[in-house]
Amino acid sequence: MCAQTTWRAAMDRALYGSNGFYRRNAPGAHFRACAQPAEEFATAVARIAVAIGATEVVDIGAGRGALLTALEPRLRTVALHGIEVVARPAALPARIGWSELAPPEGDGVRLLVANEWLNNVPLDVVEVDLGGTLRQVFVAPDGNEATGDPPGATDLAWLARWWPLDGAAPGTRAEVGSPRDQAWAATVRSVQRGLALAVDLAHLTGRRPPHGTLVGYRDGVAVMPTPDGSTDLIAHVALDACAAAGVRAGAAATVLATQDDALRALEVSAPPVPDEYRWLIQAVGIELPTVLDQIHRSI
């Protein structure tokens, strides 16, 4: 029988381990959360970069460099840098930087983009058992699950604030988003002056899905979430919790909006998408650009 671990440990191994999914696969071939063509997204990012006078664009979770490649002819005088767990793609334009870590801070204005990244940050899953007790969910590499001990105090505090389950029916699940909050806070802290932008499938307080969102994707098709390295694994993001973490990390201004509203404000034409597709934009050391003033904010 396969050994079971928490979902957070299983996701980390399956996605980012030595033989993990992202070390062998281009994520865009299996799942895309931003729901707009790369050229349209690049146009939107370029308009934000110009609006804030960015001297550098950093793409975290850069995949195989599609966004940076599309930005290269649009932002000729702006430094471009990708962060990813794979080696630099051979076809990447020479002037684009590439590493597993963010480049060192400089004196310029940074636009940091996390597109379809937070939904892959590993996290734990909890479930209400038949007696009404909240328990951690453990999983084997083949996807078989079992419940274990109750979650720890830190996870319980996050759930009480962001995904309360008081009185929830047996079988109700939640995904503990504190690792995403920590990842986003570190991202915001890496921006001394500029903007941090997250684009992802998301949900907000009061509208959390009762059975969670964890799912696998293979070849563009939703499949059982199997943490054996064969599939992409995603879970929608509690983006309002990430926004609060960004404020604690130093963000002075925040926009949390649907993707449709964000693209409309940036005058980028794209087909409408469901409201689950959301943008989080946080400013550090600068004012939000006026081009974002027309966005209808979710918080």
KEKE-3310 file (N, C-alpha, C; in steps of 0.2 Angstrom, whole numbers, plus 5000, padded with zeros to 4 digits):
npx = (5004:5002:5011:5004:5002:5001:4991:4998:5011:5011:5008:5019:5029:5025:5023:5035:5046:5061:5058:5047:5031:5032:5045:5046:5036:5028:5017:5007:5003:4994:4985:4977:4974:4972:4964:4964:4971:4989:4995:4985:4986:4999:4998:4990:4999:5010:5004:5002:5015:5021:5013:5017:5030:5039:5055:5059:5052:5046:5043:5035:5035:5036:5034:5038:5042:5033:5025:5035:5042:5033:5032:5044:5046:5038:5042:5055:5065:5064:5070:5068:5064:5063:5056:5058:5057:5063:5077:5084:5074:5078:5075:5072:5073:5089:5091:5083:5082:5084:5080:5080:5077:5071:5078:5091:5087:5085:5087:5076:5059:5049:5038:5030:5024:5013:5007:4995:5001:5000:4989:4996:5003:5008:4996:4986:4972:4957:4943:4926:4922:4911:4906:4907:4919:4933:4946:4962:4966:4973:4984:4988:5001:4994:4982:4972:4963:4963:4956:4964:4972:4965:4967:4982:4985:4988:4983:4970:4967:4968:4958:4947:4947:4946:4940:4928:4921:4911:4898:4897:4892:4895:4908:4910:4923:4938:4952:4967:4974:4985:4999:4999:4996:5008:5018:5013:5015:5029:5032:5027:5035:5047:5047:5052:5049:5035:5023:5014:5007:4994:4986:4973:4962:4950:4942:4931:4929:4914:4909:4915:4919:4910:4915:4928:4941:4952:4960:4965:4974:4977:4984:4975:4963:4952:4955:4956:4963:4979:4993:5006:5015:5011:5001:4996:4992:4980:4972:4959:4962:4961:4960:4957:4962:4976:4978:4976:4987:4997:4996:5000:5013:5018:5011:5004:4993:4978:4970:4957:4950:4938:4943:4938:4934:4947:4954:4945:4947:4960:4958:4959:4953:4944:4936:4922:4924:4920:4917:4926:4939:4951:4960:4973:4981:4994:5002:5018:5027:5024:5011:4995:4993:4984:4977:4971:4961:4947:4943:4932:4931:4934:4935)
npy = (4994:5011:5024:5037:5055:5072:5083:5094:5091:5080:5087:5096:5087:5080:5090:5098:5091:5081:5073:5079:5085:5099:5099:5092:5095:5108:5119:5126:5118:5109:5116:5131:5146:5159:5162:5170:5174:5173:5184:5195:5195:5199:5212:5218:5217:5224:5237:5241:5241:5251:5262:5263:5266:5256:5248:5235:5219:5205:5188:5177:5159:5156:5147:5142:5153:5161:5173:5182:5182:5187:5200:5205:5212:5223:5230:5237:5244:5239:5229:5211:5196:5179:5167:5151:5133:5125:5123:5137:5141:5136:5143:5156:5174:5182:5193:5191:5188:5173:5162:5152:5159:5175:5190:5201:5215:5232:5249:5253:5252:5239:5228:5214:5199:5186:5174:5162:5155:5155:5146:5134:5133:5122:5115:5111:5100:5099:5091:5089:5077:5062:5064:5077:5083:5092:5087:5083:5079:5065:5058:5046:5042:5037:5043:5039:5043:5047:5052:5060:5066:5081:5097:5108:5122:5134:5132:5130:5143:5151:5145:5149:5163:5164:5154:5148:5134:5131:5122:5115:5103:5085:5079:5091:5101:5110:5121:5124:5140:5146:5144:5149:5163:5166:5164:5174:5185:5185:5188:5201:5207:5207:5217:5232:5245:5247:5236:5222:5208:5197:5184:5173:5159:5161:5162:5171:5176:5170:5165:5153:5137:5122:5110:5111:5114:5107:5099:5088:5091:5085:5085:5095:5091:5089:5079:5066:5071:5066:5063:5059:5064:5064:5072:5089:5099:5108:5121:5132:5150:5158:5173:5185:5183:5182:5195:5202:5197:5203:5216:5216:5213:5225:5231:5246:5249:5242:5232:5222:5212:5207:5198:5202:5215:5221:5220:5227:5240:5242:5243:5232:5221:5206:5190:5188:5181:5169:5175:5169:5171:5181:5196:5202:5216:5225:5239:5245:5256:5265:5275:5268:5266:5278:5272:5261:5266:5264:5252:5240:5236:5222:5221)
npz = (5000:4996:5004:5014:5014:5020:5009:5006:5007:4997:4985:4984:4982:4970:4961:4961:4965:4962:4951:4947:4941:4935:4932:4921:4911:4901:4908:4902:4892:4898:4907:4909:4917:4915:4905:4893:4877:4875:4868:4871:4885:4886:4880:4890:4901:4897:4896:4909:4914:4907:4911:4925:4923:4923:4925:4925:4922:4930:4929:4938:4940:4926:4916:4900:4896:4888:4890:4893:4881:4872:4878:4875:4862:4864:4875:4874:4881:4894:4907:4907:4916:4920:4932:4936:4939:4929:4917:4908:4894:4877:4866:4871:4869:4869:4878:4889:4906:4917:4930:4945:4956:4962:4954:4961:4970:4963:4960:4952:4945:4948:4940:4945:4940:4943:4936:4935:4945:4960:4961:4961:4972:4984:4996:5011:5014:5022:5030:5036:5047:5050:5063:5065:5067:5062:5051:5045:5028:5021:5008:4996:4983:4973:4973:4982:4997:5015:5031:5044:5059:5068:5061:5065:5076:5069:5056:5060:5064:5053:5045:5053:5051:5037:5030:5037:5045:5054:5060:5048:5036:5037:5027:5021:5014:5015:5009:5015:5015:5019:5015:5003:5006:5013:5002:4993:5001:5002:4989:4987:4996:4989:4980:4980:4975:4965:4957:4961:4953:4953:4944:4943:4945:4957:4974:4985:5002:5010:4999:4997:4989:4994:4994:4991:4978:4973:4959:4946:4930:4914:4898:4895:4900:4914:4927:4940:4955:4956:4965:4959:4950:4937:4933:4932:4946:4953:4964:4967:4972:4988:4986:4992:5005:5002:4997:5009:5016:5008:5011:5024:5021:5016:5006:4999:4993:4985:4972:4969:4957:4945:4930:4918:4921:4924:4912:4904:4909:4906:4892:4884:4872:4875:4875:4886:4903:4916:4933:4942:4937:4942:4946:4956:4962:4969:4976:4980:4987:4977:4969:4964:4946:4936:4926:4931:4938:4934:4937:4943:4960:4970:4983)
capx = (5000:5006:5012:5000:5005:4996:4990:5003:5018:5010:5008:5025:5033:5022:5024:5041:5051:5066:5055:5040:5027:5034:5052:5046:5031:5026:5011:5002:5000:4989:4980:4978:4969:4971:4958:4965:4977:4995:4996:4981:4988:5005:4996:4988:5004:5014:5001:5003:5022:5022:5009:5020:5037:5043:5061:5060:5046:5048:5037:5036:5031:5036:5033:5043:5044:5028:5024:5041:5044:5028:5033:5051:5046:5033:5045:5062:5070:5063:5073:5064:5067:5058:5058:5055:5061:5067:5082:5082:5072:5083:5072:5071:5077:5095:5091:5078:5085:5081:5083:5075:5076:5071:5085:5092:5084:5089:5084:5071:5052:5048:5032:5031:5018:5012:5001:4993:5006:4997:4985:5000:5007:5005:4992:4983:4965:4953:4936:4922:4920:4904:4905:4907:4926:4937:4952:4967:4965:4980:4983:4993:5002:4988:4976:4967:4963:4960:4957:4969:4971:4963:4973:4985:4982:4989:4978:4963:4966:4967:4951:4942:4947:4945:4936:4925:4917:4907:4891:4897:4889:4900:4910:4912:4930:4941:4959:4970:4977:4991:5005:4998:4997:5015:5021:5012:5019:5036:5032:5026:5042:5053:5045:5054:5045:5032:5017:5014:5001:4993:4981:4972:4956:4950:4936:4931:4925:4907:4908:4920:4916:4909:4919:4935:4942:4958:4958:4971:4974:4982:4982:4969:4957:4951:4956:4956:4970:4983:5000:5011:5019:5009:4996:4996:4987:4978:4967:4958:4965:4958:4964:4956:4967:4982:4978:4978:4994:5001:4995:5004:5020:5020:5008:5000:4986:4976:4965:4956:4944:4937:4948:4934:4935:4954:4955:4941:4950:4966:4956:4961:4947:4944:4930:4921:4925:4917:4920:4931:4945:4952:4967:4975:4986:4996:5007:5023:5032:5022:5004:4992:4992:4977:4974:4967:4955:4941:4942:4927:4935:4930:4936)
capy = (5000:5017:5029:5043:5061:5077:5085:5099:5087:5077:5092:5098:5081:5078:5096:5101:5086:5080:5071:5082:5087:5105:5099:5088:5097:5115:5119:5129:5112:5105:5120:5139:5149:5166:5162:5175:5172:5176:5191:5199:5196:5203:5219:5221:5218:5230:5244:5242:5242:5258:5266:5264:5268:5250:5247:5228:5215:5199:5184:5171:5154:5159:5142:5141:5160:5164:5180:5187:5182:5192:5207:5208:5218:5228:5234:5236:5246:5236:5222:5206:5191:5174:5163:5144:5127:5122:5127:5142:5138:5137:5148:5163:5179:5183:5198:5190:5184:5167:5159:5149:5164:5182:5194:5205:5222:5238:5256:5254:5251:5232:5225:5207:5195:5179:5172:5155:5152:5154:5140:5128:5133:5117:5117:5106:5099:5097:5088:5088:5070:5061:5067:5085:5085:5094:5083:5084:5074:5062:5056:5042:5044:5035:5047:5037:5047:5045:5057:5059:5070:5088:5102:5112:5128:5139:5131:5132:5151:5153:5143:5153:5169:5165:5149:5145:5128:5130:5119:5112:5096:5080:5079:5098:5102:5117:5121:5129:5144:5150:5144:5154:5169:5167:5165:5180:5190:5185:5191:5208:5210:5207:5223:5238:5250:5245:5233:5214:5207:5189:5182:5166:5157:5163:5163:5176:5175:5170:5161:5147:5131:5118:5104:5113:5115:5103:5095:5087:5092:5081:5087:5100:5088:5088:5072:5065:5074:5061:5067:5055:5067:5063:5077:5096:5099:5115:5123:5139:5154:5162:5179:5190:5181:5184:5202:5204:5195:5208:5222:5215:5213:5232:5234:5252:5250:5235:5231:5215:5213:5201:5198:5206:5222:5223:5220:5233:5246:5243:5244:5226:5217:5199:5187:5188:5174:5169:5179:5166:5173:5187:5199:5205:5221:5228:5243:5245:5262:5270:5275:5264:5270:5280:5268:5256:5269:5263:5245:5239:5233:5217:5223)
capz = (5000:4995:5010:5013:5017:5019:5002:5004:5005:4991:4980:4983:4979:4964:4956:4961:4967:4957:4945:4947:4935:4932:4929:4914:4907:4901:4911:4897:4888:4902:4910:4909:4922:4914:4900:4888:4873:4877:4866:4874:4891:4886:4879:4896:4906:4894:4897:4916:4914:4904:4916:4931:4922:4925:4923:4925:4923:4933:4928:4943:4937:4919:4912:4895:4894:4883:4892:4892:4874:4869:4880:4872:4857:4867:4881:4872:4886:4900:4908:4908:4919:4922:4937:4935:4941:4924:4914:4903:4887:4872:4861:4874:4867:4873:4883:4894:4911:4919:4936:4950:4961:4959:4953:4966:4970:4961:4961:4948:4947:4946:4939:4946:4938:4945:4932:4936:4950:4966:4962:4961:4978:4988:5002:5014:5013:5028:5029:5042:5047:5052:5070:5065:5069:5056:5051:5039:5023:5019:5001:4993:4976:4968:4974:4988:5003:5021:5035:5050:5065:5067:5059:5070:5078:5064:5051:5062:5065:5046:5043:5056:5048:5029:5027:5043:5044:5060:5058:5041:5036:5036:5020:5018:5013:5014:5007:5019:5010:5022:5011:4997:5009:5014:4996:4990:5005:5000:4982:4988:4999:4984:4976:4984:4972:4959:4958:4961:4950:4953:4940:4945:4947:4964:4977:4991:5009:5009:4992:4996:4987:5000:4993:4988:4971:4971:4953:4942:4923:4910:4891:4895:4903:4921:4929:4947:4957:4958:4966:4957:4945:4930:4931:4935:4952:4955:4968:4967:4977:4992:4984:4997:5010:4999:4997:5016:5017:5004:5015:5030:5019:5014:5000:5001:4989:4983:4968:4968:4952:4940:4924:4913:4923:4923:4905:4901:4911:4902:4885:4880:4870:4876:4877:4894:4906:4923:4938:4946:4935:4945:4946:4962:4960:4975:4975:4985:4986:4972:4968:4958:4940:4935:4921:4935:4942:4932:4939:4949:4965:4973:4990)
cpx = (5004:5006:5008:5003:5000:4996:4996:5010:5017:5011:5015:5030:5031:5023:5031:5047:5056:5064:5048:5037:5030:5041:5052:5041:5030:5019:5005:4999:4995:4984:4982:4972:4967:4965:4958:4971:4983:4996:4991:4983:4995:5004:4994:4994:5009:5011:5002:5010:5023:5019:5013:5028:5041:5050:5063:5053:5049:5042:5039:5032:5030:5035:5039:5044:5039:5027:5030:5043:5039:5029:5040:5050:5042:5037:5053:5067:5069:5066:5067:5067:5061:5061:5054:5059:5064:5072:5079:5080:5077:5081:5071:5076:5083:5094:5086:5082:5081:5084:5078:5073:5075:5077:5085:5089:5088:5085:5078:5064:5051:5040:5033:5024:5018:5006:5000:4999:5003:4993:4989:5004:5004:5001:4989:4975:4962:4946:4933:4920:4913:4902:4905:4914:4930:4944:4956:4965:4972:4979:4989:4995:4997:4982:4971:4968:4961:4961:4961:4967:4968:4969:4976:4982:4983:4984:4971:4962:4965:4960:4946:4941:4944:4941:4932:4920:4913:4900:4891:4895:4895:4902:4912:4920:4932:4949:4962:4975:4983:4997:5005:4999:5005:5019:5020:5015:5026:5037:5032:5032:5047:5052:5047:5050:5042:5025:5018:5007:5000:4986:4979:4964:4955:4943:4937:4927:4917:4905:4913:4916:4915:4913:4926:4935:4948:4956:4965:4969:4979:4979:4976:4963:4957:4951:4956:4963:4974:4990:5005:5016:5017:5004:4998:4991:4986:4972:4966:4961:4961:4961:4963:4961:4974:4983:4979:4985:4999:5001:5000:5012:5022:5016:5004:4994:4985:4970:4964:4949:4944:4942:4944:4935:4942:4955:4951:4944:4957:4965:4959:4955:4949:4937:4928:4922:4921:4921:4925:4938:4946:4959:4968:4981:4988:5002:5011:5027:5030:5014:5001:4992:4985:4974:4970:4962:4948:4939:4937:4930:4931:4930:4938)
cpy = (5006:5021:5035:5049:5066:5080:5090:5096:5083:5081:5094:5093:5080:5084:5098:5097:5085:5077:5073:5084:5093:5104:5095:5091:5105:5115:5122:5123:5108:5110:5127:5142:5156:5167:5168:5173:5176:5183:5196:5201:5200:5210:5222:5222:5224:5237:5246:5244:5249:5263:5268:5266:5262:5250:5239:5225:5208:5194:5178:5165:5155:5153:5141:5148:5163:5171:5184:5187:5187:5199:5209:5213:5224:5233:5233:5239:5244:5230:5217:5200:5186:5170:5156:5139:5124:5126:5132:5139:5140:5143:5155:5168:5181:5188:5197:5186:5178:5164:5156:5154:5171:5186:5199:5212:5227:5244:5257:5252:5244:5231:5217:5204:5188:5177:5164:5151:5151:5147:5133:5128:5127:5119:5111:5106:5097:5095:5087:5080:5069:5063:5074:5087:5087:5090:5084:5078:5072:5059:5051:5044:5042:5038:5045:5041:5044:5051:5055:5064:5077:5092:5105:5119:5134:5138:5132:5139:5153:5151:5147:5160:5169:5159:5145:5140:5127:5128:5116:5105:5091:5080:5086:5098:5109:5116:5126:5134:5148:5149:5148:5161:5171:5168:5172:5186:5191:5189:5198:5211:5211:5213:5229:5244:5247:5241:5225:5213:5199:5189:5175:5165:5158:5162:5168:5173:5175:5166:5156:5141:5125:5112:5105:5113:5111:5098:5094:5089:5088:5082:5091:5097:5087:5081:5072:5068:5068:5063:5062:5058:5067:5068:5084:5095:5106:5116:5130:5143:5158:5169:5184:5189:5183:5191:5205:5203:5200:5214:5222:5215:5220:5235:5240:5253:5244:5236:5224:5215:5207:5203:5203:5213:5225:5224:5226:5239:5247:5243:5238:5222:5210:5196:5187:5181:5174:5173:5176:5168:5180:5189:5203:5209:5225:5232:5244:5251:5267:5270:5270:5269:5272:5276:5262:5259:5267:5255:5244:5234:5228:5218:5230)
cpz = (5000:5002:5009:5017:5017:5011:5001:5003:4999:4985:4978:4980:4971:4958:4955:4963:4961:4951:4944:4941:4931:4929:4923:4909:4907:4903:4907:4893:4892:4905:4910:4913:4919:4909:4895:4884:4876:4875:4869:4881:4891:4884:4886:4901:4903:4896:4904:4917:4912:4909:4922:4930:4924:4922:4922:4926:4925:4932:4933:4941:4930:4914:4907:4892:4889:4884:4891:4885:4870:4872:4877:4867:4859:4872:4879:4877:4893:4901:4910:4911:4921:4927:4936:4937:4936:4921:4909:4896:4881:4867:4864:4871:4872:4879:4889:4900:4913:4925:4940:4955:4958:4959:4959:4965:4967:4963:4957:4950:4944:4946:4940:4945:4940:4942:4932:4940:4956:4967:4962:4967:4982:4995:5005:5013:5020:5026:5036:5042:5050:5059:5070:5066:5062:5056:5044:5034:5021:5012:4999:4986:4971:4969:4979:4994:5009:5026:5041:5056:5063:5065:5065:5071:5073:5059:5053:5063:5058:5044:5046:5053:5041:5026:5033:5041:5050:5058:5051:5041:5035:5028:5017:5019:5013:5012:5011:5016:5013:5019:5006:5000:5010:5007:4993:4995:5003:4993:4983:4991:4994:4979:4981:4981:4965:4961:4958:4958:4950:4949:4941:4945:4955:4967:4983:4997:5007:5003:4991:4994:4993:4999:4990:4981:4968:4965:4950:4934:4920:4903:4891:4897:4910:4923:4937:4949:4960:4959:4965:4952:4938:4928:4935:4941:4953:4960:4968:4973:4981:4991:4989:5003:5008:4999:5004:5018:5014:5008:5021:5028:5016:5008:5003:4998:4986:4978:4967:4963:4948:4934:4919:4915:4922:4916:4902:4903:4907:4894:4881:4879:4871:4877:4884:4896:4913:4928:4942:4943:4938:4945:4953:4960:4966:4973:4981:4983:4980:4972:4963:4952:4939:4930:4925:4939:4940:4934:4944:4954:4968:4981:4991)
residu = (MET:CYS:ALA:GLN:THR:THR:TRP:ARG:ALA:ALA:MET:ASP:ARG:ALA:LEU:TYR:GLY:SER:ASN:GLY:PHE:TYR:ARG:ARG:ASN:ALA:PRO:GLY:ALA:HIS:PHE:ARG:ALA:CYS:ALA:GLN:PRO:ALA:GLU:GLU:PHE:ALA:THR:ALA:VAL:ALA:ARG:ILE:ALA:VAL:ALA:ILE:GLY:ALA:THR:GLU:VAL:VAL:ASP:ILE:GLY:ALA:GLY:ARG:GLY:ALA:LEU:LEU:THR:ALA:LEU:GLU:PRO:ARG:LEU:ARG:THR:VAL:ALA:LEU:HIS:GLY:ILE:GLU:VAL:VAL:ALA:ARG:PRO:ALA:ALA:LEU:PRO:ALA:ARG:ILE:GLY:TRP:SER:GLU:LEU:ALA:PRO:PRO:GLU:GLY:ASP:GLY:VAL:ARG:LEU:LEU:VAL:ALA:ASN:GLU:TRP:LEU:ASN:ASN:VAL:PRO:LEU:ASP:VAL:VAL:GLU:VAL:ASP:LEU:GLY:GLY:THR:LEU:ARG:GLN:VAL:PHE:VAL:ALA:PRO:ASP:GLY:ASN:GLU:ALA:THR:GLY:ASP:PRO:PRO:GLY:ALA:THR:ASP:LEU:ALA:TRP:LEU:ALA:ARG:TRP:TRP:PRO:LEU:ASP:GLY:ALA:ALA:PRO:GLY:THR:ARG:ALA:GLU:VAL:GLY:SER:PRO:ARG:ASP:GLN:ALA:TRP:ALA:ALA:THR:VAL:ARG:SER:VAL:GLN:ARG:GLY:LEU:ALA:LEU:ALA:VAL:ASP:LEU:ALA:HIS:LEU:THR:GLY:ARG:ARG:PRO:PRO:HIS:GLY:THR:LEU:VAL:GLY:TYR:ARG:ASP:GLY:VAL:ALA:VAL:MET:PRO:THR:PRO:ASP:GLY:SER:THR:ASP:LEU:ILE:ALA:HIS:VAL:ALA:LEU:ASP:ALA:CYS:ALA:ALA:ALA:GLY:VAL:ARG:ALA:GLY:ALA:ALA:ALA:THR:VAL:LEU:ALA:THR:GLN:ASP:ASP:ALA:LEU:ARG:ALA:LEU:GLU:VAL:SER:ALA:PRO:PRO:VAL:PRO:ASP:GLU:TYR:ARG:TRP:LEU:ILE:GLN:ALA:VAL:GLY:ILE:GLU:LEU:PRO:THR:VAL:LEU:ASP:GLN:ILE:HIS:ARG:SER:ILE)
# end
